[in-house]
Amino acid sequence: MSDNKYDCIIIGAGPAGLGAGLYAARDRQKTLLLEKFYPGGQINTTDRIENYPGFENISGPDLVIKLTAQVKHFGGEIKTSAEVKKLNRRDDGLIEVSTSKETFIGKVVILTPGSSYRPLGVPGEEEFRQAGTGVSYCGTCDAPFYKDKIVVAVGGGNTAVEDTLHLAKFAKKVYMVHRRQEFRATPVLVDELMELVNKPDSNLELKLDSVVTSIEGEGKVQKAVLKNVKTEAAEEISCDGVFIFVGMIPNTDFLDGFVGLTGSGFIQCDTAYLRTKTPGVFVAGDCRVGAAMQLVTAVADGINAAIWMKHYLRDPNWWNEPLSDSLSPAEW
């Protein structure tokens, strides 16, 4: 096999890509990971991780170093500053993956470009999104760090309501800010939210018809400035953190026309085997439909994709087989 040909090419070296790379390389597949920036993705900005099995407490960068070392130990190759510009499936079934400098050829491609948190775009957000300074985009990840503290949560969709309810289990006080009177979340979640809001001793207060206009503090978040969209009245809320739940942006623009994308840009796949509409192309992590948007599930996704790809390498016709309840690893 020539230098630019691989059994498996993984696009993105975040948690999903590193999980896929570990399993593919350890299985003695010639494996290449192409990363636009540097390994780890958004997890590099996380100061403390307490919900990754096996580690009571580890920083994002330290976990990335360990995962990257494992991939390389088993022979996985990682190229950084290698932004993928184009993919093409050839008539012989091989897949060409092109960066601005090189073209690589793979039998299988696993897409793990991840996604980015949708920002509010207000003053102070970028300043305080650095690890430990007070702006977060994941309540499931960071709520325990705000035990007995005051936080502001922003958003009105399912994730916003679910994560705000989770925050209320830890924080002394939660202010939920939403630009409308009505929530976009499903009625059952809204009912659960309102049940908590209406309790006499509730620690959750709604700020409706309002938006956050700035996040302020000295070295860390100390207050959020709100504006009522109807009256334009301003309000300041003293707080220890601001949680932003206004959506995710999948990093999939370069895939338009190559695989199926939802209207929001997430990669369509069957969520059992992680197959896309393009034979030989799997997907894993936060960029796919149905993703749980968690570190551990992203890694698991990558591992699953690397496991299922062996079916395709053995028999390309497997790609068109329907989902089967009977298929399990024991039957390989």
C-alpha positions as CSV (number, residue, x, y, z in Angstrom):
1,M,0.0,0.0,0.0
2,S,1.5,3.3,-1.0
3,D,2.1,6.1,1.5
4,N,-1.1,8.0,0.8
5,K,-3.4,4.9,0.9
6,Y,-5.0,3.9,4.2
7,D,-7.5,1.3,5.4
8,C,-9.2,4.0,7.5
9,I,-9.2,7.7,7.3
10,I,-10.7,9.6,10.2
11,I,-11.7,13.3,9.7
12,G,-11.3,15.1,13.0
13,A,-9.2,14.2,16.0
14,G,-11.6,15.1,18.8
15,P,-12.8,12.5,21.3
16,A,-14.8,10.6,18.7
17,G,-11.9,10.6,16.2
18,L,-9.4,9.5,18.8
19,G,-11.7,6.7,20.0
20,A,-12.1,5.5,16.4
21,G,-8.3,5.9,15.8
22,L,-7.4,3.9,18.9
23,Y,-9.6,0.9,17.9
24,A,-8.8,1.0,14.2
25,A,-5.0,1.3,14.8
26,R,-5.1,-1.4,17.5
27,D,-6.9,-3.7,15.0
28,R,-3.8,-3.3,12.7
29,Q,-5.7,-1.2,10.2
30,K,-3.5,1.4,8.6
31,T,-5.1,4.5,10.1
32,L,-4.8,8.3,9.5
33,L,-6.5,11.0,11.5
34,L,-6.8,14.4,9.8
35,E,-7.3,17.4,12.1
36,K,-8.0,20.9,11.1
37,F,-6.3,22.4,14.2
38,Y,-4.9,20.1,16.9
39,P,-6.2,17.0,18.7
40,G,-8.9,17.3,21.2
41,G,-11.3,19.8,19.8
42,Q,-13.6,21.6,22.4
43,I,-12.6,19.3,25.2
44,N,-9.3,21.2,25.4
45,T,-11.1,24.1,26.9
46,T,-12.5,22.0,29.8
47,D,-10.7,22.6,33.1
48,R,-12.1,19.7,35.0
49,I,-13.8,16.4,33.8
50,E,-15.5,14.4,36.5
51,N,-17.8,12.2,34.4
52,Y,-15.4,10.3,32.3
53,P,-15.1,6.7,33.5
54,G,-11.9,5.8,35.2
55,F,-10.9,9.4,36.2
56,E,-12.1,11.0,39.3
57,N,-10.9,14.3,38.0
58,I,-8.8,15.1,34.9
59,S,-8.4,18.2,32.7
60,G,-9.5,18.2,29.1
61,P,-5.9,18.7,27.8
62,D,-4.5,15.9,30.0
63,L,-7.2,13.5,28.7
64,V,-6.4,14.4,25.2
65,I,-2.7,13.8,25.7
66,K,-3.5,10.3,27.0
67,L,-5.9,9.5,24.2
68,T,-3.5,10.8,21.5
69,A,-0.6,8.8,23.0
70,Q,-2.7,5.6,22.9
71,V,-3.5,6.2,19.2
72,K,0.1,6.7,18.3
73,H,1.3,3.8,20.4
74,F,-0.7,1.5,18.2
75,G,0.5,3.0,15.0
76,G,-2.2,5.6,14.2
77,E,-0.9,8.6,12.3
78,I,-2.2,12.1,13.2
79,K,-1.8,15.0,10.8
80,T,-2.6,18.5,12.2
81,S,-3.3,21.7,10.3
82,A,-4.9,19.4,7.7
83,E,-8.3,20.8,7.0
84,V,-10.3,18.5,4.7
85,K,-11.7,20.4,1.7
86,K,-13.3,17.7,-0.4
87,L,-14.3,14.1,-0.5
88,N,-15.0,11.9,-3.5
89,R,-16.0,8.2,-3.7
90,R,-14.4,6.7,-6.7
91,D,-16.0,4.0,-9.0
92,D,-13.8,1.4,-7.4
93,G,-15.3,2.2,-4.0
94,L,-12.2,3.9,-2.6
95,I,-12.6,7.3,-1.1
96,E,-10.4,10.3,-1.9
97,V,-9.9,12.8,0.9
98,S,-8.4,16.1,-0.1
99,T,-6.8,18.8,2.0
100,S,-5.4,22.0,0.5
101,K,-2.0,20.3,0.3
102,E,-2.5,16.6,-0.2
103,T,-5.0,13.9,-1.3
104,F,-5.3,10.6,0.6
105,I,-7.2,7.5,-0.4
106,G,-9.1,5.3,2.1
107,K,-11.1,2.1,2.0
108,V,-13.2,3.5,4.9
109,V,-13.8,7.1,6.1
110,I,-15.1,7.9,9.6
111,L,-16.4,11.4,9.8
112,T,-15.8,13.0,13.3
113,P,-15.6,16.7,12.6
114,G,-17.6,17.5,15.8
115,S,-19.8,20.6,16.4
116,S,-19.4,24.0,17.9
117,Y,-21.6,25.6,20.5
118,R,-23.7,28.4,19.1
119,P,-22.6,31.6,20.8
120,L,-24.8,34.4,22.0
121,G,-22.3,36.9,20.6
122,V,-22.4,39.3,23.5
123,P,-19.5,41.2,25.2
124,G,-17.8,39.0,27.8
125,E,-18.8,35.7,26.4
126,E,-15.5,34.9,24.7
127,E,-13.5,36.3,27.6
128,F,-15.1,34.1,30.2
129,R,-15.6,30.9,28.1
130,Q,-12.0,29.9,29.1
131,A,-11.9,27.0,31.5
132,G,-13.0,27.9,35.0
133,T,-14.0,31.5,34.5
134,G,-17.8,31.2,34.3
135,V,-19.3,30.7,30.8
136,S,-20.4,27.2,30.0
137,Y,-22.4,25.5,27.3
138,C,-23.0,22.2,29.0
139,G,-25.1,21.8,32.1
140,T,-24.6,18.1,32.3
141,C,-20.9,18.6,32.3
142,D,-20.5,21.6,34.6
143,A,-23.5,21.9,36.9
144,P,-21.7,20.2,39.9
145,F,-19.1,22.9,39.8
146,Y,-21.8,25.5,40.7
147,K,-23.1,23.8,43.8
148,D,-24.7,26.4,46.1
149,K,-23.9,29.2,43.6
150,I,-26.0,31.6,41.5
151,V,-26.2,31.0,37.8
152,V,-28.0,32.3,34.7
153,A,-29.2,29.9,32.0
154,V,-30.1,31.1,28.5
155,G,-32.3,29.4,26.0
156,G,-35.8,27.9,25.4
157,G,-35.4,24.6,23.6
158,N,-35.3,21.0,24.9
159,T,-31.6,21.1,25.8
160,A,-32.0,24.5,27.6
161,V,-34.9,23.2,29.7
162,E,-33.3,19.8,30.5
163,D,-30.0,21.4,31.4
164,T,-31.6,24.2,33.4
165,L,-33.5,21.6,35.5
166,H,-30.2,19.8,36.0
167,L,-28.6,23.0,37.1
168,A,-31.4,23.6,39.7
169,K,-30.3,20.4,41.4
170,F,-27.0,21.9,42.3
171,A,-27.2,25.7,42.2
172,K,-28.6,27.9,45.0
173,K,-30.4,30.0,42.5
174,V,-31.0,29.7,38.7
175,Y,-32.3,32.5,36.5
176,M,-33.6,31.2,33.2
177,V,-33.5,33.8,30.5
178,H,-35.6,33.4,27.3
179,R,-36.4,35.9,24.7
180,R,-40.1,34.8,24.3
181,Q,-43.0,33.9,26.5
182,E,-43.4,30.5,24.9
183,F,-40.8,27.8,25.0
184,R,-39.7,25.7,22.0
185,A,-39.2,22.7,24.2
186,T,-41.6,19.8,24.2
187,P,-44.7,20.2,26.4
188,V,-43.7,17.5,28.9
189,L,-40.4,19.3,29.6
190,V,-42.1,22.7,29.9
191,D,-44.6,21.2,32.3
192,E,-41.7,19.9,34.4
193,L,-40.0,23.3,34.3
194,M,-43.2,25.1,35.4
195,E,-43.8,22.7,38.2
196,L,-40.5,23.5,39.6
197,V,-40.9,27.3,39.0
198,N,-44.2,27.3,40.8
199,K,-43.1,25.6,43.9
200,P,-43.2,28.0,47.0
201,D,-39.5,27.3,47.8
202,S,-38.3,27.2,44.2
203,N,-34.7,28.1,43.4
204,L,-35.6,28.6,39.7
205,E,-36.9,32.0,38.4
206,L,-37.9,32.8,34.8
207,K,-36.8,36.0,33.0
208,L,-39.0,35.9,29.9
209,D,-39.1,38.3,27.0
210,S,-35.5,39.0,27.9
211,V,-32.0,38.6,26.4
212,V,-28.5,38.7,27.8
213,T,-26.7,41.8,26.5
214,S,-23.4,41.3,28.2
215,I,-21.5,39.1,30.7
216,E,-19.2,41.0,33.1
217,G,-16.7,40.5,35.9
218,E,-13.1,40.8,36.9
219,G,-11.2,37.7,36.1
220,K,-14.4,35.6,36.3
221,V,-18.1,36.1,35.8
222,Q,-19.7,38.3,38.4
223,K,-22.9,39.5,36.6
224,A,-25.1,39.2,33.6
225,V,-26.8,42.2,32.1
226,L,-30.3,41.6,30.7
227,K,-32.7,43.6,28.5
228,N,-36.4,43.2,28.2
229,V,-37.2,42.9,24.5
230,K,-40.6,44.6,24.9
231,T,-39.9,47.4,27.3
232,E,-36.1,47.6,26.7
233,A,-35.6,47.9,30.4
234,A,-32.2,46.8,31.6
235,E,-31.5,44.5,34.6
236,E,-28.3,43.3,36.2
237,I,-28.1,39.9,37.9
238,S,-25.2,39.1,40.2
239,C,-24.1,35.5,39.4
240,D,-21.2,33.1,39.4
241,G,-21.7,31.6,36.0
242,V,-23.7,31.9,32.7
243,F,-24.9,28.8,30.9
244,I,-25.6,29.2,27.2
245,F,-28.0,26.7,25.6
246,V,-28.9,28.2,22.3
247,G,-27.9,25.3,20.0
248,M,-25.0,23.6,18.3
249,I,-23.5,24.2,14.9
250,P,-22.1,21.0,13.3
251,N,-18.8,21.4,11.5
252,T,-20.1,19.8,8.3
253,D,-20.2,22.5,5.6
254,F,-17.5,20.7,3.6
255,L,-19.7,17.6,3.4
256,D,-22.7,19.1,1.7
257,G,-23.6,16.9,-1.3
258,F,-21.3,14.0,-0.2
259,V,-23.4,12.7,2.7
260,G,-27.0,13.4,3.8
261,L,-27.4,16.4,6.1
262,T,-30.3,17.6,8.1
263,G,-31.6,21.2,7.7
264,S,-29.4,22.1,10.7
265,G,-26.3,20.5,9.1
266,F,-26.1,17.3,11.2
267,I,-25.0,14.1,9.4
268,Q,-27.8,11.7,8.7
269,C,-27.1,8.0,9.5
270,D,-28.6,4.9,10.8
271,T,-27.9,5.2,14.5
272,A,-27.2,1.5,15.1
273,Y,-24.2,1.0,12.7
274,L,-23.5,4.7,12.1
275,R,-23.6,4.3,8.3
276,T,-24.2,7.3,6.1
277,K,-25.8,7.3,2.7
278,T,-22.4,7.0,1.1
279,P,-21.0,3.4,1.2
280,G,-17.8,3.2,3.2
281,V,-18.4,6.4,5.1
282,F,-19.3,6.2,8.8
283,V,-20.0,9.0,11.2
284,A,-19.4,9.4,14.9
285,G,-19.8,12.0,17.6
286,D,-21.6,15.3,18.0
287,C,-21.9,16.0,14.3
288,R,-24.4,13.2,13.7
289,V,-28.2,13.0,14.3
290,G,-29.2,11.6,17.6
291,A,-25.9,12.3,19.3
292,A,-26.0,12.7,23.1
293,M,-23.4,15.5,23.0
294,Q,-21.2,14.0,25.8
295,L,-17.5,13.3,25.9
296,V,-17.9,9.6,26.8
297,T,-20.6,9.0,24.1
298,A,-18.5,10.7,21.5
299,V,-15.6,8.4,22.3
300,A,-17.9,5.4,22.3
301,D,-19.4,6.4,18.9
302,G,-15.9,6.5,17.4
303,I,-15.2,3.0,18.8
304,N,-18.5,1.7,17.4
305,A,-17.7,3.1,14.0
306,A,-14.3,1.4,14.0
307,I,-15.8,-1.9,15.0
308,W,-18.6,-1.8,12.4
309,M,-16.3,-0.8,9.6
310,K,-14.8,-4.3,9.8
311,H,-18.1,-5.7,8.4
312,Y,-17.8,-3.4,5.4
313,L,-14.1,-4.2,4.8
314,R,-15.0,-7.9,4.8
315,D,-18.0,-7.5,2.5
316,P,-19.0,-4.2,0.9
317,N,-22.5,-5.6,0.3
318,W,-23.0,-5.4,4.1
319,W,-23.6,-1.7,3.6
320,N,-27.0,-2.3,2.1
321,E,-28.2,-4.9,4.6
322,P,-31.0,-3.8,6.9
323,L,-30.6,-3.4,10.6
324,S,-30.8,-6.8,12.3
325,D,-31.7,-7.5,15.9
326,S,-29.6,-10.7,15.7
327,L,-26.3,-9.1,14.7
328,S,-23.9,-8.9,17.6
329,P,-20.1,-8.9,18.1
330,A,-20.3,-12.6,19.1
331,E,-21.5,-13.4,15.6
332,W,-18.7,-11.8,13.6
